[in-house]
Amino acid sequence: MNRKPAVNSTPTKKGRRALRPRPIPRWLTGREDLDQIAQRRCLLVLSVLSGEKPVTAAITELGISRPLYYQLETKAIVAMLTALAPGANSSASPSDATPAHQVAVLEEKIAELEQDKRRLERLLFLTRKVLPTGPVAVPSKRGRPPGSRNRALVAAGLVPSPSSTSSTSPPSSSSHSIPKPDGEKTR
């Protein structure tokens, strides 16, 4: 495919064309749903980073302070690194990243979730209508009856039966006699 050189391009020493200014992308300037201030700031940062303008000229052109410019530049670079990192959830095209598109996607998701909620509420209503009300848990007749373990241990002679133990309590440490210096014992 043969390309014709641009009319205003002039050859340089080695037969190459002179560098020409690149146009601003149409998706950035031709869109009305993007914030105008954000567009201007983006173009400002890109023009400074590309070397087209010095920082001083850029900040005087827009009438912002130098610290504000450097904050904007830092935010822009961090956002680019985040968006371009491997595995980042980036959009396939710039039009998918617009706030209007994101709002439309979220509205669709809300509509789907509301429909699911209505469906599940109806299902719960019908289930409650069909099933009778009653106790939640059924008394269990399975397994060993309560207290049967103790009876088995008593029958095996491993534990004394409750009836064979005396009702008198064993002497406590406080009931021992304590000798006094006079030789008398107290209880």
PyRosetta script that sets phi, psi and omega in degrees:
from pyrosetta import init, pose_from_sequence

init()
pose = pose_from_sequence("MNRKPAVNSTPTKKGRRALRPRPIPRWLTGREDLDQIAQRRCLLVLSVLSGEKPVTAAITELGISRPLYYQLETKAIVAMLTALAPGANSSASPSDATPAHQVAVLEEKIAELEQDKRRLERLLFLTRKVLPTGPVAVPSKRGRPPGSRNRALVAAGLVPSPSSTSSTSPPSSSSHSIPKPDGEKTR")
pose.set_psi(1, 121.7)
pose.set_omega(1, -179.1)
pose.set_phi(2, -91.4)
pose.set_psi(2, 131.8)
pose.set_omega(2, 177.9)
pose.set_phi(3, -109.6)
pose.set_psi(3, 139.0)
pose.set_omega(3, 177.4)
pose.set_phi(4, -89.7)
pose.set_psi(4, 140.7)
pose.set_omega(4, 177.5)
pose.set_phi(5, -69.5)
pose.set_psi(5, 150.8)
pose.set_omega(5, 178.8)
pose.set_phi(6, -64.7)
pose.set_psi(6, 152.6)
pose.set_omega(6, -175.5)
pose.set_phi(7, -63.3)
pose.set_psi(7, -41.0)
pose.set_omega(7, -175.8)
pose.set_phi(8, -89.5)
pose.set_psi(8, 6.0)
pose.set_omega(8, 180.0)
pose.set_phi(9, -84.1)
pose.set_psi(9, 139.1)
pose.set_omega(9, 179.6)
pose.set_phi(10, -117.6)
pose.set_psi(10, 135.7)
pose.set_omega(10, -179.7)
pose.set_phi(11, -66.5)
pose.set_psi(11, 147.0)
pose.set_omega(11, 176.7)
pose.set_phi(12, -99.3)
pose.set_psi(12, -163.9)
pose.set_omega(12, -173.8)
pose.set_phi(13, -57.6)
pose.set_psi(13, -47.9)
pose.set_omega(13, -171.8)
pose.set_phi(14, -97.7)
pose.set_psi(14, 23.1)
pose.set_omega(14, 177.8)
pose.set_phi(15, 83.6)
pose.set_psi(15, 9.2)
pose.set_omega(15, 178.0)
pose.set_phi(16, -90.2)
pose.set_psi(16, 155.0)
pose.set_omega(16, 175.7)
pose.set_phi(17, -75.8)
pose.set_psi(17, 155.1)
pose.set_omega(17, 175.4)
pose.set_phi(18, -72.1)
pose.set_psi(18, 151.1)
pose.set_omega(18, 178.5)
pose.set_phi(19, -65.9)
pose.set_psi(19, 138.7)
pose.set_omega(19, 179.1)
pose.set_phi(20, -118.6)
pose.set_psi(20, 153.6)
pose.set_omega(20, 179.9)
pose.set_phi(21, -68.9)
pose.set_psi(21, 142.2)
pose.set_omega(21, 178.7)
pose.set_phi(22, -87.2)
pose.set_psi(22, 141.0)
pose.set_omega(22, 178.1)
pose.set_phi(23, -74.3)
pose.set_psi(23, 158.4)
pose.set_omega(23, 176.1)
pose.set_phi(24, -73.4)
pose.set_psi(24, 135.1)
pose.set_omega(24, -177.9)
pose.set_phi(25, -57.2)
pose.set_psi(25, 139.4)
pose.set_omega(25, -178.5)
pose.set_phi(26, -65.0)
pose.set_psi(26, -33.6)
pose.set_omega(26, -179.0)
pose.set_phi(27, -66.2)
pose.set_psi(27, -19.9)
pose.set_omega(27, 179.6)
pose.set_phi(28, -90.2)
pose.set_psi(28, -37.2)
pose.set_omega(28, -176.4)
pose.set_phi(29, -97.6)
pose.set_psi(29, -26.1)
pose.set_omega(29, -174.5)
pose.set_phi(30, -88.6)
pose.set_psi(30, 3.7)
pose.set_omega(30, -176.7)
pose.set_phi(31, -102.6)
pose.set_psi(31, 137.4)
pose.set_omega(31, -178.8)
pose.set_phi(32, -97.6)
pose.set_psi(32, -15.8)
pose.set_omega(32, -177.8)
pose.set_phi(33, -84.3)
pose.set_psi(33, -11.4)
pose.set_omega(33, 176.3)
pose.set_phi(34, -81.9)
pose.set_psi(34, 146.9)
pose.set_omega(34, -179.6)
pose.set_phi(35, -66.7)
pose.set_psi(35, 131.0)
pose.set_omega(35, -177.8)
pose.set_phi(36, -64.6)
pose.set_psi(36, -39.1)
pose.set_omega(36, 179.4)
pose.set_phi(37, -65.7)
pose.set_psi(37, -41.7)
pose.set_omega(37, 179.3)
pose.set_phi(38, -64.2)
pose.set_psi(38, -38.1)
pose.set_omega(38, 177.7)
pose.set_phi(39, -62.6)
pose.set_psi(39, -46.5)
pose.set_omega(39, -179.3)
pose.set_phi(40, -63.7)
pose.set_psi(40, -41.3)
pose.set_omega(40, 179.4)
pose.set_phi(41, -65.3)
pose.set_psi(41, -40.7)
pose.set_omega(41, 178.7)
pose.set_phi(42, -62.0)
pose.set_psi(42, -46.7)
pose.set_omega(42, 179.0)
pose.set_phi(43, -63.3)
pose.set_psi(43, -37.3)
pose.set_omega(43, 178.8)
pose.set_phi(44, -62.4)
pose.set_psi(44, -50.0)
pose.set_omega(44, -178.3)
pose.set_phi(45, -63.7)
pose.set_psi(45, -43.3)
pose.set_omega(45, -179.6)
pose.set_phi(46, -65.3)
pose.set_psi(46, -38.3)
pose.set_omega(46, 179.8)
pose.set_phi(47, -67.8)
pose.set_psi(47, -35.0)
pose.set_omega(47, 177.8)
pose.set_phi(48, -72.9)
pose.set_psi(48, -44.1)
pose.set_omega(48, -178.9)
pose.set_phi(49, -65.8)
pose.set_psi(49, -31.2)
pose.set_omega(49, 179.5)
pose.set_phi(50, -79.4)
pose.set_psi(50, -12.0)
pose.set_omega(50, 179.6)
pose.set_phi(51, 91.3)
pose.set_psi(51, 4.5)
pose.set_omega(51, 179.6)
pose.set_phi(52, -65.3)
pose.set_psi(52, -40.2)
pose.set_omega(52, -178.8)
pose.set_phi(53, -130.3)
pose.set_psi(53, 147.4)
pose.set_omega(53, 170.7)
pose.set_phi(54, -77.5)
pose.set_psi(54, 159.7)
pose.set_omega(54, -178.0)
pose.set_phi(55, -58.8)
pose.set_psi(55, -42.0)
pose.set_omega(55, -177.8)
pose.set_phi(56, -60.6)
pose.set_psi(56, -44.2)
pose.set_omega(56, 180.0)
pose.set_phi(57, -66.6)
pose.set_psi(57, -38.0)
pose.set_omega(57, -178.2)
pose.set_phi(58, -67.4)
pose.set_psi(58, -42.0)
pose.set_omega(58, -177.7)
pose.set_phi(59, -73.9)
pose.set_psi(59, -31.5)
pose.set_omega(59, 176.1)
pose.set_phi(60, -72.5)
pose.set_psi(60, -33.2)
pose.set_omega(60, 178.8)
pose.set_phi(61, -63.8)
pose.set_psi(61, -42.7)
pose.set_omega(61, -178.9)
pose.set_phi(62, -93.3)
pose.set_psi(62, -12.5)
pose.set_omega(62, 178.4)
pose.set_phi(63, 73.2)
pose.set_psi(63, 38.6)
pose.set_omega(63, 177.3)
pose.set_phi(64, -114.5)
pose.set_psi(64, 165.3)
pose.set_omega(64, 180.0)
pose.set_phi(65, -83.4)
pose.set_psi(65, 160.5)
pose.set_omega(65, 179.0)
pose.set_phi(66, -63.3)
pose.set_psi(66, -44.3)
pose.set_omega(66, 177.5)
pose.set_phi(67, -61.2)
pose.set_psi(67, -36.3)
pose.set_omega(67, 177.9)
pose.set_phi(68, -64.4)
pose.set_psi(68, -41.0)
pose.set_omega(68, 178.6)
pose.set_phi(69, -60.1)
pose.set_psi(69, -45.8)
pose.set_omega(69, -177.6)
pose.set_phi(70, -67.4)
pose.set_psi(70, -31.9)
pose.set_omega(70, 173.8)
pose.set_phi(71, -64.7)
pose.set_psi(71, -43.6)
pose.set_omega(71, 179.0)
pose.set_phi(72, -63.5)
pose.set_psi(72, -41.4)
pose.set_omega(72, -180.0)
pose.set_phi(73, -63.0)
pose.set_psi(73, -43.5)
pose.set_omega(73, 179.2)
pose.set_phi(74, -63.0)
pose.set_psi(74, -44.7)
pose.set_omega(74, 178.5)
pose.set_phi(75, -60.5)
pose.set_psi(75, -42.1)
pose.set_omega(75, -178.0)
pose.set_phi(76, -65.5)
pose.set_psi(76, -42.8)
pose.set_omega(76, -178.8)
pose.set_phi(77, -68.1)
pose.set_psi(77, -41.4)
pose.set_omega(77, 178.0)
pose.set_phi(78, -63.5)
pose.set_psi(78, -41.0)
pose.set_omega(78, 179.4)
pose.set_phi(79, -65.5)
pose.set_psi(79, -39.5)
pose.set_omega(79, 178.3)
pose.set_phi(80, -66.2)
pose.set_psi(80, -42.9)
pose.set_omega(80, 178.9)
pose.set_phi(81, -63.2)
pose.set_psi(81, -39.7)
pose.set_omega(81, 178.6)
pose.set_phi(82, -65.8)
pose.set_psi(82, -43.5)
pose.set_omega(82, -177.2)
pose.set_phi(83, -71.6)
pose.set_psi(83, -29.1)
pose.set_omega(83, -174.9)
pose.set_phi(84, -100.8)
pose.set_psi(84, 3.9)
pose.set_omega(84, 178.6)
pose.set_phi(85, -67.8)
pose.set_psi(85, 146.9)
pose.set_omega(85, 178.0)
pose.set_phi(86, -59.9)
pose.set_psi(86, 133.6)
pose.set_omega(86, 179.7)
pose.set_phi(87, 81.5)
pose.set_psi(87, 5.7)
pose.set_omega(87, 178.7)
pose.set_phi(88, -70.2)
pose.set_psi(88, 147.2)
pose.set_omega(88, 179.9)
pose.set_phi(89, -83.2)
pose.set_psi(89, 77.2)
pose.set_omega(89, -178.3)
pose.set_phi(90, -100.5)
pose.set_psi(90, 156.7)
pose.set_omega(90, 179.9)
pose.set_phi(91, -78.6)
pose.set_psi(91, 155.4)
pose.set_omega(91, -179.9)
pose.set_phi(92, -71.8)
pose.set_psi(92, -32.6)
pose.set_omega(92, -179.7)
pose.set_phi(93, -136.4)
pose.set_psi(93, 158.6)
pose.set_omega(93, 179.7)
pose.set_phi(94, -62.2)
pose.set_psi(94, -27.6)
pose.set_omega(94, -179.8)
pose.set_phi(95, -69.2)
pose.set_psi(95, -23.5)
pose.set_omega(95, 178.6)
pose.set_phi(96, -76.1)
pose.set_psi(96, -16.6)
pose.set_omega(96, -176.6)
pose.set_phi(97, -92.6)
pose.set_psi(97, 0.2)
pose.set_omega(97, -177.2)
pose.set_phi(98, -73.5)
pose.set_psi(98, 152.8)
pose.set_omega(98, 177.7)
pose.set_phi(99, -60.7)
pose.set_psi(99, -36.2)
pose.set_omega(99, -179.9)
pose.set_phi(100, -63.2)
pose.set_psi(100, -41.7)
pose.set_omega(100, 179.7)
pose.set_phi(101, -67.5)
pose.set_psi(101, -42.3)
pose.set_omega(101, 179.6)
pose.set_phi(102, -63.6)
pose.set_psi(102, -37.8)
pose.set_omega(102, 177.7)
pose.set_phi(103, -64.7)
pose.set_psi(103, -42.3)
pose.set_omega(103, 179.5)
pose.set_phi(104, -63.0)
pose.set_psi(104, -41.8)
pose.set_omega(104, 178.9)
pose.set_phi(105, -64.1)
pose.set_psi(105, -42.8)
pose.set_omega(105, 179.8)
pose.set_phi(106, -67.5)
pose.set_psi(106, -35.9)
pose.set_omega(106, 176.8)
pose.set_phi(107, -64.7)
pose.set_psi(107, -39.4)
pose.set_omega(107, 176.3)
pose.set_phi(108, -62.1)
pose.set_psi(108, -42.1)
pose.set_omega(108, -179.9)
pose.set_phi(109, -65.2)
pose.set_psi(109, -39.0)
pose.set_omega(109, 177.9)
pose.set_phi(110, -62.7)
pose.set_psi(110, -43.9)
pose.set_omega(110, 179.4)
pose.set_phi(111, -60.8)
pose.set_psi(111, -42.7)
pose.set_omega(111, 178.4)
pose.set_phi(112, -63.8)
pose.set_psi(112, -43.1)
pose.set_omega(112, -179.1)
pose.set_phi(113, -67.3)
pose.set_psi(113, -37.8)
pose.set_omega(113, 176.7)
pose.set_phi(114, -64.4)
pose.set_psi(114, -39.9)
pose.set_omega(114, 178.2)
pose.set_phi(115, -64.2)
pose.set_psi(115, -43.7)
pose.set_omega(115, 177.3)
pose.set_phi(116, -61.1)
pose.set_psi(116, -41.2)
pose.set_omega(116, -179.9)
pose.set_phi(117, -62.9)
pose.set_psi(117, -45.9)
pose.set_omega(117, 178.6)
pose.set_phi(118, -61.3)
pose.set_psi(118, -40.8)
pose.set_omega(118, -179.9)
pose.set_phi(119, -63.6)
pose.set_psi(119, -44.7)
pose.set_omega(119, -179.3)
pose.set_phi(120, -68.9)
pose.set_psi(120, -36.5)
pose.set_omega(120, 176.5)
pose.set_phi(121, -64.5)
pose.set_psi(121, -40.2)
pose.set_omega(121, 178.1)
pose.set_phi(122, -65.2)
pose.set_psi(122, -41.6)
pose.set_omega(122, 178.2)
pose.set_phi(123, -62.6)
pose.set_psi(123, -41.6)
pose.set_omega(123, 177.5)
pose.set_phi(124, -64.2)
pose.set_psi(124, -42.5)
pose.set_omega(124, 178.7)
pose.set_phi(125, -60.2)
pose.set_psi(125, -46.8)
pose.set_omega(125, -179.6)
pose.set_phi(126, -66.2)
pose.set_psi(126, -37.6)
pose.set_omega(126, 178.3)
pose.set_phi(127, -63.8)
pose.set_psi(127, -43.5)
pose.set_omega(127, 178.5)
pose.set_phi(128, -65.7)
pose.set_psi(128, -32.8)
pose.set_omega(128, -179.6)
pose.set_phi(129, -71.0)
pose.set_psi(129, -38.0)
pose.set_omega(129, -176.3)
pose.set_phi(130, -79.7)
pose.set_psi(130, -44.3)
pose.set_omega(130, -175.8)
pose.set_phi(131, -82.8)
pose.set_psi(131, 137.8)
pose.set_omega(131, 178.7)
pose.set_phi(132, -74.2)
pose.set_psi(132, 155.8)
pose.set_omega(132, 176.1)
pose.set_phi(133, -83.9)
pose.set_psi(133, 150.3)
pose.set_omega(133, -179.1)
pose.set_phi(134, 175.8)
pose.set_psi(134, -171.7)
pose.set_omega(134, -179.3)
pose.set_phi(135, -65.4)
pose.set_psi(135, 148.3)
pose.set_omega(135, -177.9)
pose.set_phi(136, -78.8)
pose.set_psi(136, -41.5)
pose.set_omega(136, -177.2)
pose.set_phi(137, -108.6)
pose.set_psi(137, 141.0)
pose.set_omega(137, 177.0)
pose.set_phi(138, -92.5)
pose.set_psi(138, 133.0)
pose.set_omega(138, 178.5)
pose.set_phi(139, -61.3)
pose.set_psi(139, 133.2)
pose.set_omega(139, -174.0)
pose.set_phi(140, -86.3)
pose.set_psi(140, 130.5)
pose.set_omega(140, 175.9)
pose.set_phi(141, -105.9)
pose.set_psi(141, 6.7)
pose.set_omega(141, -176.5)
pose.set_phi(142, -94.6)
pose.set_psi(142, 157.0)
pose.set_omega(142, 174.5)
pose.set_phi(143, 85.5)
pose.set_psi(143, -173.1)
pose.set_omega(143, -176.7)
pose.set_phi(144, -77.3)
pose.set_psi(144, 135.5)
pose.set_omega(144, 177.4)
pose.set_phi(145, -66.1)
pose.set_psi(145, 152.5)
pose.set_omega(145, -179.1)
pose.set_phi(146, -61.7)
pose.set_psi(146, 137.8)
pose.set_omega(146, 179.0)
pose.set_phi(147, 85.1)
pose.set_psi(147, -6.1)
pose.set_omega(147, -177.7)
pose.set_phi(148, -71.7)
pose.set_psi(148, -25.2)
pose.set_omega(148, 178.7)
pose.set_phi(149, -65.7)
pose.set_psi(149, -42.4)
pose.set_omega(149, 179.1)
pose.set_phi(150, -64.0)
pose.set_psi(150, -39.9)
pose.set_omega(150, 179.6)
pose.set_phi(151, -64.2)
pose.set_psi(151, -37.6)
pose.set_omega(151, -179.9)
pose.set_phi(152, -67.4)
pose.set_psi(152, -38.3)
pose.set_omega(152, 178.5)
pose.set_phi(153, -68.0)
pose.set_psi(153, -36.6)
pose.set_omega(153, 178.6)
pose.set_phi(154, -67.1)
pose.set_psi(154, -43.3)
pose.set_omega(154, -179.5)
pose.set_phi(155, -63.4)
pose.set_psi(155, -34.0)
pose.set_omega(155, -180.0)
pose.set_phi(156, -79.3)
pose.set_psi(156, -8.7)
pose.set_omega(156, 179.1)
pose.set_phi(157, 81.5)
pose.set_psi(157, 12.3)
pose.set_omega(157, -179.4)
pose.set_phi(158, -81.7)
pose.set_psi(158, -26.2)
pose.set_omega(158, -179.1)
pose.set_phi(159, -131.1)
pose.set_psi(159, 135.6)
pose.set_omega(159, 177.8)
pose.set_phi(160, -66.9)
pose.set_psi(160, 147.5)
pose.set_omega(160, -179.1)
pose.set_phi(161, -72.7)
pose.set_psi(161, 151.7)
pose.set_omega(161, 179.7)
pose.set_phi(162, -62.9)
pose.set_psi(162, -28.8)
pose.set_omega(162, -179.5)
pose.set_phi(163, -75.9)
pose.set_psi(163, -26.3)
pose.set_omega(163, -177.6)
pose.set_phi(164, -81.5)
pose.set_psi(164, -18.2)
pose.set_omega(164, 178.4)
pose.set_phi(165, -76.7)
pose.set_psi(165, 142.5)
pose.set_omega(165, -178.2)
pose.set_phi(166, -75.6)
pose.set_psi(166, 154.3)
pose.set_omega(166, -179.3)
pose.set_phi(167, -82.5)
pose.set_psi(167, -8.8)
pose.set_omega(167, 177.8)
pose.set_phi(168, -80.5)
pose.set_psi(168, 140.5)
pose.set_omega(168, -178.8)
pose.set_phi(169, -84.1)
pose.set_psi(169, 147.8)
pose.set_omega(169, 178.1)
pose.set_phi(170, -66.1)
pose.set_psi(170, 151.0)
pose.set_omega(170, -178.7)
pose.set_phi(171, -62.7)
pose.set_psi(171, 138.1)
pose.set_omega(171, 179.5)
pose.set_phi(172, -92.4)
pose.set_psi(172, 170.5)
pose.set_omega(172, -177.5)
pose.set_phi(173, -67.3)
pose.set_psi(173, -22.0)
pose.set_omega(173, -179.3)
pose.set_phi(174, -79.4)
pose.set_psi(174, -17.3)
pose.set_omega(174, -178.7)
pose.set_phi(175, -87.1)
pose.set_psi(175, -7.7)
pose.set_omega(175, 176.8)
pose.set_phi(176, -65.2)
pose.set_psi(176, 151.3)
pose.set_omega(176, 179.4)
pose.set_phi(177, -77.8)
pose.set_psi(177, 143.2)
pose.set_omega(177, -179.5)
pose.set_phi(178, -116.2)
pose.set_psi(178, 120.2)
pose.set_omega(178, -179.3)
pose.set_phi(179, -71.6)
pose.set_psi(179, 143.1)
pose.set_omega(179, 176.8)
pose.set_phi(180, -106.4)
pose.set_psi(180, 162.2)
pose.set_omega(180, 179.6)
pose.set_phi(181, -61.2)
pose.set_psi(181, -22.0)
pose.set_omega(181, 179.3)
pose.set_phi(182, -78.9)
pose.set_psi(182, -10.2)
pose.set_omega(182, -178.0)
pose.set_phi(183, 96.7)
pose.set_psi(183, -4.5)
pose.set_omega(183, 179.3)
pose.set_phi(184, -82.7)
pose.set_psi(184, 151.9)
pose.set_omega(184, 176.6)
pose.set_phi(185, -106.5)
pose.set_psi(185, 140.3)
pose.set_omega(185, 176.9)
pose.set_phi(186, -119.2)
pose.set_psi(186, 151.4)
pose.set_omega(186, 178.8)
pose.set_phi(187, -109.6)
pose.dump_pdb("model.pdb")
